[in-house]
Amino acid sequence: MEKTYSKNGLWESYRFSIILIGAIIIGSLIGIKFGEKAQILKPLGDLFINGMFTLVVPLVLVTISSSIAGMSDMKRLGNVLKSLFLVFVSTGLVAGVIILVVVNIFPPAQGVNLHLTTTEALKPFQTGDQIVKALTVSDFPELISRKNMLPLIIFSIFFGISVNLVGEKGKVVVTGLNALAEVFLKMIGILMYYAPIGLGAYFAALVGEYGGQLLGSYTRAMLIYYPLCILYFFLIFPVYGYIAGGQKGVKLLKYLVSPALTSLATQSSIATLPVNLEAAEFIGVPKDIREIVLPIGATAHMDGTVFSSILKISFLFGVFNIPFTGVETYISALLLSVAGGVVMSGVPGGGLIGEMLIVTMYGFPPEAFPIIATIGYLVDPPATMINATGDTVAAMLVTRLVEGKKWIENKISQ
């Protein structure tokens, strides 16, 4: 894996990405050709996905803890966390404004006639209970689970700060955490050699089973959402890259290719985290910043989720013949989408909870829930791509805020 991003020639620079793209294309063609029969390949994909999920939980624990525990300047930690919050909210608001403009120009539900089926009544959204479940678990073993990533991150931050405050006695713990981080990253690197087979097989199964759904009644919404995500990736990310590091920052975005492909296949920001950490390292994001921003971003930085939330809201307004207009409507949609992208993403089942929140907040009938739940499923691949790759872009912006221009100058001098 160390040679994946070598600068010696186009092939050396993009070899792993090209192999991944080729494997995914072959897998997709197999899925189209054999349809549901391609499900026979799914276990090969599950092996890779399960391997990533197994390694990513301890990786999050040791990387965040070691970065914070090893900081000699706690003021820098404060600057990183403040910059992180500013970047996450700012990019979420930018994404929200963009999708508001798009859905007003191209109403996603225009011409859509859906036959609504009644479902069971939805349970009220319990804000207090959900906040507790989002931030904490009731027992330590529950913490070591990818289903409870936000509590794990909070614990890791608290643990790292505590080790740091211990002082000299804590240095042995810092050394051990750094060593563990290296070990888990090496394990990820070894697993990535299997990625072309795993992702190719996973795509074959996905396309074989669900490919036809994109041609159903939600086509218009998909025709709006998919191109928007692609344009955001190729037009807005370069703007962020330029803000972070000028023209050099834009050129460094080439390292987003592997995270983008991994996130498309796995549909998980968490599973993409190891690839993002590697990409951020090649980009030149400092170790302490990338190992704090990226794990937190995997559960709390969701520009793609902001896109999908407002798409769902405007879609429901159209389906129920309610004008999606007015400043209050736009502000409520914007706040709800940013909250969904930053908070609900860290909650187990957060996607469905966010959809339930949309239905209940706007007073839609229960049968509205399966409508947007289906949209949520269909938009998940490109949404996850924007979420996951946006984490690395956010890490670049945080680096610029914390270190100024010197970070990109150091990268140029290497």
C-alpha positions in Angstrom: 0.0 0.0 0.0 2.9 2.4 0.6 3.6 2.5 -3.1 0.0 3.2 -4.1 0.5 7.0 -4.3 4.1 7.1 -5.7 4.8 10.2 -7.8 6.8 8.2 -10.4 4.4 8.2 -13.3 0.6 8.1 -13.8 0.4 4.3 -13.3 2.3 4.4 -10.0 0.3 7.4 -8.8 -3.1 5.9 -9.6 -2.4 2.2 -9.7 -4.5 1.1 -6.8 -7.4 3.4 -7.8 -7.3 2.1 -11.3 -7.4 -1.5 -10.1 -10.3 -0.6 -7.8 -12.3 1.1 -10.6 -11.6 -1.9 -12.9 -12.7 -4.4 -10.2 -15.9 -2.4 -9.5 -16.7 -2.1 -13.2 -16.2 -5.8 -13.7 -18.4 -6.5 -10.7 -21.1 -4.2 -11.9 -21.1 -5.8 -15.4 -21.4 -9.2 -13.7 -24.4 -7.9 -11.7 -26.1 -6.6 -14.8 -25.4 -9.8 -16.7 -26.5 -12.3 -14.1 -29.0 -10.4 -12.0 -29.8 -11.9 -8.7 -27.6 -14.9 -9.5 -24.7 -12.6 -8.8 -25.7 -12.9 -5.1 -23.4 -15.9 -5.0 -20.5 -13.5 -4.9 -21.8 -11.6 -1.9 -19.9 -13.6 0.7 -16.6 -12.5 -0.9 -17.7 -8.9 -0.5 -18.9 -9.5 3.0 -15.5 -10.8 4.0 -13.9 -7.4 3.1 -16.7 -5.3 4.7 -16.6 -7.3 7.9 -12.9 -7.1 8.1 -13.0 -3.3 7.8 -15.7 -3.0 10.4 -13.8 -5.3 12.8 -10.6 -3.2 12.6 -12.1 0.2 12.5 -13.5 0.3 16.1 -10.1 -0.3 17.8 -8.5 2.0 15.2 -10.8 4.9 16.2 -10.2 4.3 19.9 -6.4 4.2 19.7 -5.9 7.0 17.0 -8.0 9.6 18.8 -6.7 8.7 22.2 -3.1 8.6 21.1 -3.3 11.9 19.2 -4.9 13.8 22.2 -2.8 12.0 24.8 0.4 12.9 22.9 -0.3 16.6 22.5 2.1 18.7 24.5 0.0 21.8 23.8 -3.6 21.4 25.0 -4.4 24.8 23.5 -3.8 23.2 20.1 -6.4 20.6 20.9 -8.9 23.3 21.7 -8.1 25.1 18.4 -8.5 21.8 16.5 -11.9 21.1 18.1 -13.2 24.6 17.5 -12.0 24.6 13.9 -13.6 21.2 13.4 -16.9 22.4 14.6 -16.7 25.6 12.5 -15.8 23.6 9.3 -18.5 20.9 9.9 -21.3 23.4 10.4 -20.1 25.7 7.6 -19.8 23.0 4.9 -23.2 21.6 6.1 -24.8 25.0 5.6 -23.2 25.4 2.2 -24.5 22.0 1.1 -28.0 22.9 2.5 -28.2 26.2 0.6 -27.1 24.4 -2.7 -29.7 21.7 -2.4 -32.4 24.3 -1.5 -31.7 26.1 -4.8 -31.6 22.9 -6.8 -34.9 21.5 -5.5 -36.6 24.8 -6.2 -35.4 24.8 -9.8 -36.0 21.0 -10.2 -38.8 19.9 -7.9 -38.0 16.2 -7.2 -41.7 15.1 -6.9 -42.9 16.8 -10.0 -44.9 14.4 -12.1 -44.6 11.6 -9.4 -47.7 9.7 -8.7 -47.2 7.3 -5.8 -49.9 4.9 -4.4 -49.6 5.5 -0.7 -50.0 2.5 1.6 -50.8 2.9 5.2 -48.2 1.8 7.7 -48.2 1.5 11.5 -48.3 4.7 13.4 -44.9 6.2 14.1 -43.7 6.6 17.7 -43.1 10.2 18.8 -39.5 11.3 18.6 -38.2 11.4 22.1 -35.5 14.1 22.0 -34.1 13.6 25.5 -33.9 9.9 25.3 -32.3 10.1 21.8 -29.6 12.5 23.0 -28.7 10.2 25.9 -28.5 7.2 23.5 -26.5 9.3 21.0 -23.8 10.3 23.5 -23.6 7.4 26.0 -24.0 3.6 26.5 -25.0 1.8 29.6 -22.1 -0.6 29.8 -18.4 -0.7 28.6 -18.8 -3.7 26.3 -21.4 -1.8 24.3 -18.8 0.9 23.7 -16.7 -1.4 21.6 -19.2 -1.5 18.7 -19.5 0.3 15.4 -23.1 0.8 16.3 -22.1 3.2 19.1 -19.4 5.2 17.4 -20.3 8.6 18.9 -20.1 7.3 22.5 -16.8 5.6 21.5 -15.4 8.9 20.1 -16.4 10.8 23.3 -14.8 8.1 25.5 -11.6 8.2 23.3 -11.4 12.0 23.7 -12.0 11.8 27.4 -9.4 9.0 27.8 -6.8 10.8 25.7 -7.2 14.0 27.8 -7.0 12.1 31.0 -3.8 10.3 29.9 -2.4 13.7 28.9 -3.2 15.2 32.3 -1.5 12.4 34.2 1.8 13.8 32.9 5.0 11.8 33.0 3.3 8.6 34.2 1.0 8.7 31.1 3.9 8.7 28.6 4.1 4.9 28.7 0.4 4.8 27.8 1.0 7.2 24.9 3.8 5.1 23.6 1.6 2.0 23.7 -1.3 3.8 22.0 1.0 5.0 19.2 2.3 1.5 18.7 -1.2 0.1 18.6 -2.3 2.7 16.1 0.6 1.6 13.8 -0.3 -2.0 14.2 -4.0 -1.5 13.3 -3.0 0.7 10.3 -0.7 -2.0 9.1 -3.5 -4.5 9.4 -5.7 -2.2 7.4 -3.0 -1.9 4.7 -2.8 -5.7 4.5 -6.6 -6.0 4.2 -6.6 -3.5 1.4 -4.8 -5.9 -0.9 -8.0 -7.9 -0.9 -10.1 -4.7 -1.6 -10.4 -5.2 -5.4 -11.9 -8.7 -5.0 -14.1 -7.7 -2.1 -15.4 -4.5 -3.6 -15.9 -6.1 -7.0 -17.9 -8.9 -5.6 -19.9 -6.5 -3.4 -20.8 -4.4 -6.4 -21.8 -7.5 -8.4 -24.3 -8.5 -5.7 -25.6 -4.9 -5.2 -26.2 -4.3 -8.9 -27.6 -7.7 -9.4 -30.2 -7.4 -6.7 -31.1 -3.7 -6.7 -30.1 -2.2 -10.0 -33.6 -2.2 -11.4 -34.9 -0.1 -8.5 -33.3 3.0 -10.0 -35.7 2.8 -12.9 -38.9 3.1 -10.7 -41.0 6.0 -9.6 -38.1 7.8 -7.9 -36.1 8.3 -11.1 -36.6 12.1 -11.1 -35.3 12.4 -7.6 -32.3 10.3 -8.4 -31.6 12.3 -11.6 -31.4 15.3 -9.4 -29.4 13.8 -6.6 -26.7 11.8 -8.3 -25.5 14.5 -10.7 -25.6 17.0 -7.8 -23.3 14.8 -5.7 -20.9 14.4 -8.7 -20.9 18.2 -9.3 -20.3 18.9 -5.6 -17.4 16.5 -5.6 -15.7 18.0 -8.7 -16.7 21.7 -8.2 -17.2 22.5 -4.5 -14.4 20.2 -3.1 -11.8 22.0 -5.3 -13.0 25.3 -3.9 -12.5 24.0 -0.4 -9.1 22.6 -1.5 -8.1 26.0 -2.8 -9.2 27.7 0.5 -7.1 25.1 2.4 -4.0 25.2 0.3 -4.3 27.2 -2.9 -3.6 25.5 -6.2 -1.5 22.9 -4.5 -4.4 22.0 -2.2 -6.6 21.5 -5.3 -4.0 19.1 -6.8 -3.8 17.1 -3.6 -7.5 16.2 -4.0 -6.4 13.4 -6.4 -5.9 11.3 -3.3 -9.7 11.3 -2.7 -10.2 8.7 -5.5 -9.7 5.7 -3.3 -11.9 6.9 -0.4 -14.6 7.8 -2.9 -14.6 4.3 -4.5 -14.4 2.6 -1.1 -17.3 4.7 0.3 -19.4 4.0 -2.9 -19.0 0.3 -2.4 -19.3 0.0 1.3 -21.9 2.8 1.8 -20.3 3.5 5.1 -18.1 6.4 6.3 -16.9 4.3 9.1 -15.6 1.5 6.8 -13.9 4.2 4.7 -12.1 5.7 7.6 -8.9 3.7 7.2 -8.6 4.7 3.6 -9.3 8.3 4.5 -6.6 8.3 7.1 -4.1 7.1 4.5 -5.3 9.7 2.0 -5.0 12.5 4.5 -1.5 11.4 5.3 -0.4 11.6 1.7 -2.1 15.0 1.4 0.0 16.2 4.3 -2.6 16.7 7.0 -0.7 16.5 10.4 -1.1 13.3 12.3 -2.8 14.8 15.3 -5.3 16.7 13.2 -6.2 13.8 10.9 -6.5 11.3 13.7 -9.0 13.6 15.5 -10.9 15.1 12.6 -11.4 12.0 10.5 -12.8 9.6 13.1 -15.2 12.4 14.4 -16.1 13.3 10.9 -17.0 9.7 10.1 -20.0 10.1 12.4 -20.6 13.9 12.6 -19.7 15.4 9.2 -22.4 14.6 6.7 -22.8 17.0 3.7 -24.3 14.2 1.7 -26.9 13.6 4.4 -27.8 17.3 4.3 -28.4 16.9 0.6 -30.6 13.9 1.1 -32.6 15.4 4.0 -33.7 18.4 2.1 -34.4 16.3 -1.0 -36.7 14.1 1.2 -38.4 17.1 2.7 -39.1 18.8 -0.7 -40.2 15.4 -2.1 -42.8 14.9 0.6 -44.0 18.5 0.1 -44.5 17.7 -3.6 -46.2 14.4 -3.1 -48.7 15.9 -0.7 -49.2 19.0 -2.9 -47.8 21.4 -0.4 -45.8 24.4 -1.8 -42.2 24.1 -0.7 -41.8 27.9 -0.4 -41.3 30.5 2.3 -38.3 31.7 4.4 -39.6 29.8 7.5 -39.9 26.5 5.5 -36.3 26.9 4.1 -34.8 27.8 7.5 -36.6 24.8 9.2 -35.4 22.5 6.4 -31.9 23.8 6.6 -31.7 23.5 10.4 -33.3 20.0 10.4 -30.9 18.8 7.6 -27.7 20.1 9.4 -28.9 18.6 12.7 -29.5 15.3 10.9 -26.1 15.4 9.3 -24.2 16.3 12.4 -26.2 14.6 15.2 -28.4 11.9 13.8 -25.5 10.3 11.9 -23.9 9.3 15.2 -27.1 7.6 16.4 -27.7 3.9 15.7 -30.3 3.8 13.0 -29.8 7.5 12.6 -30.9 7.6 9.0 -34.3 6.1 9.8 -34.6 8.3 12.9 -33.8 11.4 10.8 -36.6 10.4 8.4 -39.0 9.8 11.2 -38.1 13.2 12.6 -38.9 14.8 9.2 -42.3 13.1 9.1 -43.2 14.1 12.7 -41.8 17.6 12.6 -43.8 18.6 9.6 -46.9 16.7 10.6 -47.0 14.3 7.6 -49.2 11.2 7.9 -47.5 7.9 8.8 -47.6 6.6 5.2 -45.0 9.3 4.3 -42.3 7.4 6.2 -41.8 4.5 3.7 -41.7 7.0 0.9 -38.7 8.9 2.1 -37.2 5.7 3.6 -37.0 4.4 0.1 -35.4 7.6 -1.1 -32.9 7.3 1.7 -31.9 3.9 0.6 -31.5 4.9 -3.1 -29.4 7.9 -2.4 -27.1 6.3 0.1 -24.1 5.4 -2.2 -23.4 9.0 -3.5 -24.4 10.5 -0.1 -21.8 8.3 1.7 -19.2 9.3 -1.0 -19.8 13.0 -0.2 -19.8 12.3 3.5 -16.7 10.2 3.6 -14.5 12.1 1.1 -15.7 15.4 2.7 -14.1 14.3 5.9 -10.7 14.5 4.3 -11.5 17.8 2.7 -12.7 19.1 6.2 -9.4 17.9 7.7 -7.5 20.1 5.1 -9.7 23.1 6.1 -9.1 22.4 9.8 -5.3 22.2 9.1 -5.5 25.6 7.4 -7.3 27.2 10.3 -5.0 25.7 12.9 -1.6 26.0 11.2 -2.2 28.7 8.6 -0.4 28.5 5.2 2.7 26.8 6.6 1.1 23.3 6.3 0.9 23.5 2.5 4.4 25.1 2.3 5.7 22.2 4.3 4.0 19.8 1.9 5.5 21.6 -1.1 9.0 21.4 0.4 8.8 17.6 0.9 
